[in-house]
Amino acid sequence: MSFVINTIICLAVIAGAAWAFRRLGQYGTANAPQYRDMPFGVAFGYVLALVVLVWLALAYVASLSSDTAVANKFFFLGVAINGFILFSIAAWLFRMFGCHVGTQRTRKLFRAMPLTASFGVMIILIYAILAIFAPVIAPYGQDEILQGVAANIIPGGDPALGGDPAFPLGTDQIGRDIMSRLIYGAQNTVGIAFATTLLAFFIGGSLGFLAAVVGGWTDQVLSRGVDVLMAIPSLIFALLLMTIASVWSARLGIPLTVFMVLIIAVIDSTRVFRLARAVGQNIVVMDYIEAAKLRGEGMWYLVFREILPNATAPLLAEFGLRFCFVFLTIAALSFLGVGIQPPLADWGTMVRDSAAFINYAQFAPKAALTPLLAAGAIALLTVAVNFVVDWMLHRSSGLKE
Amino acid sequence: MGNVLSIILQRLALGLLTLLIVSIVIFVAVNMLPGDFAELILGQGATPEAVKSIREDLGLDQSLVSRYFGWLGGMLTGDLGTSFAQLNFQTNMGGGAGKTVAQQIAPRFANTMFLAMVTAAIAVPVAVTLGILAALYRNTIFDRAANIFTLSSISSPEFFMAYVLILFLAVLNPILPSLSNIYDGMAFSDRLNKSLLPALTLTLVVTAHMMRMTRAAIINLLASPYIEMARLKGMSPMRVIVKHALPNALAPIINVVALNLAYLITGVVVVEVVFVYPGIGQLFVDSVKIRDIPVVQACCLIFAAAYILLNLTADIMSILSNPRLRHPK
């Protein structure tokens, strides 16, 4: 209860300070329009932002304090602030790099890019490199159980805490190197999500264009079928189908992951179908399609050589969003224990396996980093993709208001 | 008025039809299971007699169509069948009739509804206010910050948000409990306290969506001529929003709220697992893991029904609040 009262008092103080701030500004600048016309909400916002910034700075200082109880409490804020600053600088440097290196076109692209988008592009590149070269980069195998190594999930490899410098992020409960598993996670989780999205786009895209080109009964049947599939929440439907697939996979000896890719691709292709059909319908009425039809081109040619190239822009933005969605669905399924199966390293499973360590954060904050690292890896990629897509949409819509 | 009524009835009928087709889809999906339910229930070492008795119990000797109608009839009268786990226990250990699926689901359904309502009570006012503010002060630092924050929270997985909240609000600063062990006959304040952290997690996820959509709706509206007119005649910005923009934005906002509550349904599953909240989502995941088909089927149908209902509400609300949709050309 005292927490609520404190919050209310804080808000009241900030409100008072905001009023004083505006008043002072009016006196100090001889009623300059900037202060005269400032709504109270704006003044409140300024003061609130100032308070938050000061508090963050104080918290950062506290995280460096020598008193362990205090330092532990603010350890995570310290890490978050460090990460934020580090990534901002990296994104800025990356943009600088892009502005000066490369062809004229990419340089121009980078110059007009907001910092969030360059951050996104940078993260995506890093993930792609990690995913492709995982076996080269990772020091150990993903399912390699290291003999004679004590399980120690505390990152840092500090021998004083029982760690081993050979394992910078520690080893998990059954003695696998966590860093290697995180790197392989990029390959498995991101790779599988990417393959699933591609499959979803192939199914949804071709059926959507088909519906747009053929129309009539084919269109009706496909559209109503998609409507029905979309009436079931996608995660729920995926879980239902995974239940059934788990029985089949045991019987047929096909890995469950294959079923998962198929199931999620089919569920997700419904959303792609809607978009592809809508975009396709706008293209089908164009004259050049008519001309192609009169030339006697076949369906295959119409869909892939005439419609597809003209629908790339909206489909590409959608691809980013769909990828995020698929990626999160797979992570959620793995987290719930029915997605990507061990021994494949996967971030969702890693979070679930090490989640309990969060409860030790008060005394050993580093122990709680392990589950957050895996979950953070998921969040970072989706945030990055979303930033890039946001920028792409902004650019293509020409919203400059 | 009769026109409105007929439109609503039409939508309701359409919703029911959708639900019926969804139930067929779920039933067919479940019947794609290989082999026999009875073997699935009893495991590998079942005796032939036990298998036979369960087959008769479940009516597996009947045809697919008659089984579907039996199941559907059961669903409509509230008889959701008996869970495999319970059946297995009864057959192998003896003993009287265990809990039916309906008895298992009912209290959990109430818990989940409670969680959803707490979430909605927090999220809707916060999201709408923030959305209006972001629209008002668009392209300022506040708007940018809000944009980055909401984008990040939309794109983070629910369990990441949940663990971050646990870390800061339950472990480092013990303000709220990190486990939601809710039971019957709990005091309301206790219950609220226990379910606040899951509700906050869901709020974070839903608010971001809702806020972005509200912002877009209001910005769309602020470009219309009558807002320009109100501004030109010297109304204060707040009055322009409250008197002119908000009544017209109500339709899209209600739509946004309903759609996001529908989105909640998916979010609830993961969040309930993280916080061990005894809701329907957790039951669903547990049943998926042990392949308890009747429970999975029933939960799936309930989720789908709630989803369809909320989407239907959004549809009807937007028709009610927008005269243009009431008179289709």
Interface residues (C-beta under 8 A of the other chain):
Chain A: F3 P39 G41 V42 G45 A49 N72 K73 F76 T116 D227 V228 L229 A231 I232 P233 S234 L235 I236 F237 L239 L240 L241 M242 T243 I244 S246 V247 W248 R251 C324 L328 A331 A332 F335 L336 G337 V338 G348 V351 A355 I358 N359 A361 Q362 A368 P371 L372 A375 G376 I378 A379 T382 V383 V385 N386 F387 D390 E401
Chain B: T18 L19 I21 V22 V25 I26 A29 V30 M32 L33 P34 G35 L40 L133 Y137 R138 N139 I141 F142 I148 L151 S152 I154 S155 S156 P157 E158 F159 F160 Y163 V164 I166 L167 F168 V171 L172 N173 I175 S178 P237 M238 A262 I265 T266 V269 V270 V273 V274 F284 V285 S287 V288 K289 R291 I293 V296 Q297 C299 C300 F303 A304 Y307 I308 N311
